Amino acid sequence: MWKPTLALILLALPCALAAQRVRVDARVSPAAARVGDVVVLDITVSTAGPAPEFSQPLLPPGLRITGSNDFSAYSFRMPGGRERTTRRELALAVEGPGHFVIPPIAVRVSGEVYRTRPLRIDISGPRSGRALPSYAIPAAPPAPGGVVASGDASGPDDEVMLQAWATPDTVYVGEQITVRADALFSLDVRPRLAGAPQFEAPSAPGFWVYELPGHDASVYRPVRGQMYEVQTFRRAFFPLASGRFFLPAARLSYAVRRGFLASPETYDLRSDSIPVVVLPLPPGNRPADYAGAVGRFTASARLEPDTVGAGEGATLTVEVRGDGNIKAVPPPKLPALQGLQVFPPAEDADVRADAAAIGGVKRFTWVLVPSRPGPIAIPALELPFFDPAVQRYDVARTVALGLRVGPGTGLPLAGTPGPAAAVAGAALRPLRERLGGAGAAPWVRSPVFPALLSLPLVGLAALGLETRRRRVRPV
């Protein structure tokens, strides 16, 4: 009897050992930052027991928690059974320079207390671009690749990494912020992925958001001595109001098979939220008729046709081209013109998106109806805009146009009687209700026409009589 008992003990031993195995780790990213930046403190706990309880870390002066994210992943191994991996991400605002040490963080699992290793953060002085007097944006020191980086997230052993950043991090209202997220998959984990990874791009209220194209083909990048396949996602954000904002985190979900008999392990990575500063447009030298266009634009205009008769319509089309939130560009102001009835403009836009910027062309079309013959001058139209690249207001202008109006040949405008009314009235005739009216063909009114309509019925009747006669014929 001792053999079955020993077998049960041996089978239960791996599960008991797995239940007691707890792994606790912590990291900070980036480990070197500047005053005003946001860093991420990532605490990871792996256990086969109940969910862990996190204690609040004791942070040194100069570091402050501004947000947190918690998520869990589950896996099943033989032997060992089910395992839970729980992560807590804390966003830390950096408020002062110095060398900081975060003490070990306590985590409680099944009544036992486990502690992380201490972490060090090196903080230098603020970026020169943080000071923004008189709405000016001084040139910031170049960051690697010309971007402002945010916190990264990674899977076990950095097999998968999610990196997200924004450029620039300080803009004017209506200026483009480009958020880029890179999902990096090591060449070792790529063939073991169970299904396609799911990426969720950041989005935020109070912004116009456009998708930007990423890489069509696979791109490979060496990171920390290991080669990764990189998938890139980009979005353009145009703020609608000034203030300090945090763009939400990007999210990446993926599943990995660790063995032939093991079920896929699911992981959920989230980048840190991205802080941005949005400045109001400067009030100095703002044109009186400025309506909110931000970017760099040119304008052109055309008349089709440029010669009409009184009471006839012509179309005035203005095209605005350039870089910026082209859908939000307002129409140029069309002044009041004597002898010309102007209908509200129709609008349509063709948005162009490349890997770096949003732009395109927007068309405004007015219908113009002159009320009397004679030339009508249409002055140059102006579209004031703010160019954030040079931090000043500018104006896009069209050329002046002329509309030649001759005597009217069509219907006059309302309240303007003319000979065309008599012509139109003579062309209208009352409808006739009887068959064979003015519009009927002559052969339809012929007495033979009803006889022709009855021929099919006569043929069907004859066919029926012949069929009946054959059935009653004696054999």
N, C-alpha and C positions, 0 to 999 in steps of 0.2 A: 504493500500500500504506500510505501514511502516514495516509490518512483513517480506516480502521478502527482503527489504533493510537491515533490522537488521540481517537476516540470512546470507546475503552475507558478511556483516561486520564481523560477528562471524567466518565465514569460512576463511576470508582473514586475520583475526587477528593472528592465529598461524604462517602463512607464513611470515607476517610482522615481528613478534617477532623473527622468525628463521633467517630472513635476517639480523637482527641487532645483533645476537648472534655471538661473536667472542671469541675464546679461544686461548691463546698464552702461550706456555710453553717452557722451555729450560732445558737441563741437560748436564752434562759433565761426560764422562766415559773413564777411571777410575778417581775417584776424588782424588786419591793418586797415584803418579807415581815418576819416577826417571829421572834425567837429561839424555837426549838422547832418552827417550821414546816418543811415539806418543799417544795423547789423542784425543777424539772426542767430539766436541761441537755440540749438536743436538738441533735444533730449530724447534718446531712444531706449526703450525697454522691451526685451524679448523674454517671454515666460510662457510656460504651459499651464500656469495657474490662473487665478482671477486677475482682473484688470488692476494695474498699478495705481497707486495714489501719489500724485506729485506734490511736493512741497514748494512753496514760493522761494525762488532763489534769493540769496542775500547779495544784492548788487552794490558795488562801491559807488560813491558819489560821482556823478558824471555820466552814469548810465541809467536809463529810465525805460520801463516796459510800456510800449504803446499799442500792442496787439498780440494775439495768440491764435494758434491753429492746432487742433488735435485731430488725429486720424489713426486708424488701426488697419493692420493687414493680418490675414490668417493663412496658415499653411498646415499641411498634414504630412507627417513623415512616418515611415516604418523602418526601424522601431522608433518609438518616441511619441507618436500620437500628434495631437493638435497643438500648434504653437501660435501664440498671439504676439505681434510686434506692434507696440504703441509708440507714437511719436508726438511730442509736443514742441511746437515752434513758437518762440517768443521773439517779437520784433522789439529791438532795443534802440532807442534814440540816443545818440552820442552828443553830450552837452558840454564837454570840456576835454582839453588835451591831457595826455599823460599815458602812463603804462598801468593798466588795470588788470587785476586778478579776480576772477569770479570763483569764490570758494566752492568746494564740493557740494553738489545738490543732492538732497536726500530724497529717495524714492522708496515707498513702502509697498511690499508685495507679501500677501498672506501673513501679515503681522511682523515680517522681517524688514529691517531697514537696510537699503543698499545706497551707496554714494558714488557719484561720478568723480572723475578726476578734475582737479582745478584747471581753469582755462585762463589764458592771458590774451589781452587785447591791447594793441598799440595804437594810440590815437594822436594824430598830428593836428596842426592848426586848421582853421576853416579854409575852405576854398575861396579864392578871391572873388569868384562869381556869386558868392552868397550875399555880399553887400550890394544893395541895389538902390542907391540914392537917386532921386529925381527920375525914377523909372528907367534909368539907363541899365543896360546889360553889359558889363565889362566882359572882355574876352577871358574865359576861364582857362586855367592851365590844361593842356591837352591830356586827356585820359587815354589809356591804351585802346587803340582803335577809334579814338574820338568819341567815346560813349561814356555814359555814366552808369556804372554797374549796380545791380541790385543783388540781393541774397540768392544763393543757389540751393537746390535740393538734390539729393542723391539717394540711390538705392544701396543695398548691401555691397560693400567693397567697391563702391563707385561703379557698379556695373551699368547703371543708367543714371544720367544726370540731367537736371532741368535747370537751365540758366535763363534769366530774364533781366532786361535792363531797358532804360528809356533814354532817348537823346532828342533834344536837350532836356534838362530837368527844370529849367526856368524859362518860361515863355510868356508872351503877351496873350490876351484874350483873342481867340481866333487863329492863333499860330499853331502849326502842326507839331505834335509830339509823336515820335515813332517808338512804339514798344515792340521789341524783338524778343522772342523766346526760342532758345535752341534746346532740342531734345537730343541727347547724346547717348548712343547705344554702343557698348563695347562689342568688339568683334566676337568675343566669347559668348555673350548673352544673346546676340542677335538671332542665331538659329534656334535658340531654346524658348523664344517668345511664343506664348500660347495665344494666338490671335493678334490682330492689329492693335497697337497702343491707341488709347483715346486721349486726344488733347482738347482741352477747354481753354480758349483764349480769354484774357481778361476783358471785362467790359465795365462801364461805369456810367451812371446817370450824370447829366449835365455836360456831356460831350457828344459831338458828332463823331461817329466811328466808321472807318472804312477799312476793308481788308486790303492788304498789300501782298503781292505775290512773293512766295519764298523761292527756294531752290527747286527746280524741276527735276534735277538729277541728284543722285546721292553724292554727298560731300564728306570727305574723311579728314579728321583733324587729330593730331597727337595731343594728348593731355596727360600730364604727369607720367610720361613714359609709356602710355598705352594708347592704341589707336581706336578712335570712335567713329561711327557713322552718325552724321549730323542731319537732323531734320529741322528746318527753320520755319518759324511762323512770325508774321509781321502784321501789325495793326497801326493805323494812324488815328490819333485822337486830336480833336479840335475843341478846346474848352470854350464854353459859352459864358463863363463868369470868372471873375478874379477870385483869388484865395489860395489856400494851401490844401492840396488834395492828396489822397493815397489811392493810386490805381490798384484794383484788386489783383490778387495773385493769379498766375497761370497755373493750370492743373494738368497733370499727366498721370493716367492710369495704365498699368500694364500687368501682365501675368507671365510668370516664368515657370517652366518645368525643371525641377531639380533632379529627377530620376525617372526611370522607366515606369515604376509603380507609384510614384508620388503624384498627387494631384497638384495642379498649378498653384503657385503662390501669387497672390494679388498684392500689388503695391500702388499706393496713391501718393504722388509727389506734388508738392505745392511750392512754388517760388514765393519769395517774400513780396508783400505789397510794395509798390513803388511810389515814393513821395515826389510830388511835383509842385512847383510854385507858379501860379498864374498871375501876372501883373495886369492892372488896368491899362488901357491905352492912354498914352500921354496926352494931356489936354492942350499943351502948347502947339500953336500953329495948326490946329485942327480946322479943316475947311468947314464953312457954315453948313453946307449941304452934305457932309459926310454921313453915310448911312450904315457903316459897319463892315465894309469889305476889307479883308486882311490877306495880304499876299503880294504878288507882283503880276500886273495885268496890262494888256493892251486892248484897244477897242477899235472896231471898224464898223461902217454902216453902208447900206445900199438901199435903193428904191427900185421896186418892181411893180409896174413899169414906171418910168419917169415922165411919161406923157399920158394924160387921161382927159376925159371930158368931165364937165361939171356934173356932179351927182354920181360919178363912177369912183370905184375904190382903187387905192394903191397900197402896197405894203412897205413899211419901213422896218428893216431888220438890222439890229445891232448885235454884233458878236463880240463877246468878251473872252479873251484867251489868256492863260497864264497858269501859275502855280499857286495853289491855295485851295481853300474849301469852295470849289467852284459852284456847288449847289446853293450856297448861302449868299452868293453875290447878288445885291439888289439891282433893280433896273436903273439906268441913267434917267435923270429927270428931263422930261420933254416939256419945253416951255409952251405956253398957250400961243397959238398961231391964228391970226385973223383969217376968216374965210375957210377954215379947215375944221372938220369934225374929227376928233381923235377917239378911238375906242381903246379900252384898257389892253395892255400888252399880254400876249401869250408867252409862256416861258418853257424852254426845254434845255437840258444840259447833257453833254457827253463827258463823262468822268474818265480821266486817264489816270491809271495807277501803275507806277513802276515800283521797284524794290525800295525806293527812297522817298518818293513824294507823291502827293495827290495834286492833280491839275486837270486841265481839259478846256472845254469851250462851253459857254452858255449863250443861248440866243434869246433875244427879246424881239417880238414881232408886234407892231402896231398896224391897225387898219386906218388909213387916212382917206376921208371923203371930202373933196372940195365942194363948196357950194356955189362958186362963181368962176367964170373964166379969168385967166391971167396967171402970171408966174407967182409961185409961192416959194420963198426961201426958207429952208430948214437949217438952222445954225448948227455948228458943231456941238455934239453932246459930250458931257463930261461925267466921268465916274471917279470920284475921289476914293483912294484906298490907302491903307497903312502898310508900308513895307517893313516887316520886322528885321530883315537882313541889314538894312541901313538905319533903322529906327527913326523913320520920318514918313510924313504923309506925301503922297504924290497924286497925280491926276492922269487918267487915261482918257484921251480925246479922240473923237471921230472927226472926219472931214465934213465940211458944210456941203449940203446937197440942195438941189433945186427941183421943184415939181412944176412942170408945164401943164396948164389946164386950158383945154379948149372948150368950145360950145358943147353943151350936154346933148347926147344922143340916146340916152337910156331914160329910165324913169327918174323923175326929179326927187329931191329930198322932200320929206314930209312938210306940208305947208307951202310948197312952191309949185303952183299949177303950171302946166305947160302943154304944148301940143302932144307930147308923148302920152298924156292921159287919154286924149281922144283916140289915139291909135290903139292903145291898150283896150279901151272900152269897145271899139269896133271889132276887135279880135275875139271878144267873148260872146258866145251864143248860148241860148238856153238848151238844156238837155231834152231830147225827145224820148218819150216813154214807149212809143209804138214801134213794133218791129219794122225793119226796112226803112230806117231813117236816113238822114243825109250821108251817114258813114257806111251804109250797107252796100255790098256789091250788087250790080244789076241782076245777075243771075239768081241771087237769093230771092228777089222780088218776083221772079217768073213763076207762073202756075205749075210749071213742070217740076219745080223744086220739091213740093210735098209728095208728088208721085215717086220721085227718086228716093226720098226717105223711107217709103213704104216697101221698096223692093226687097230688102233683107227679111222683113216679116213675111212677105209672100213666099219667098224661097224656103224659109223654115217650115211654113205650113204645108207646102208641097212635099217636102222631105218627110214630114210626119205621116201624111196620108199614104205615101208610097211604102213606108215601113209597115204600117198597119195592114195594107193590102197583102204584102208578102207573108205576113204571119197567118192570115186567115185563108190563104190559097190551099185547096185540098191536094193531098199527096196522091 
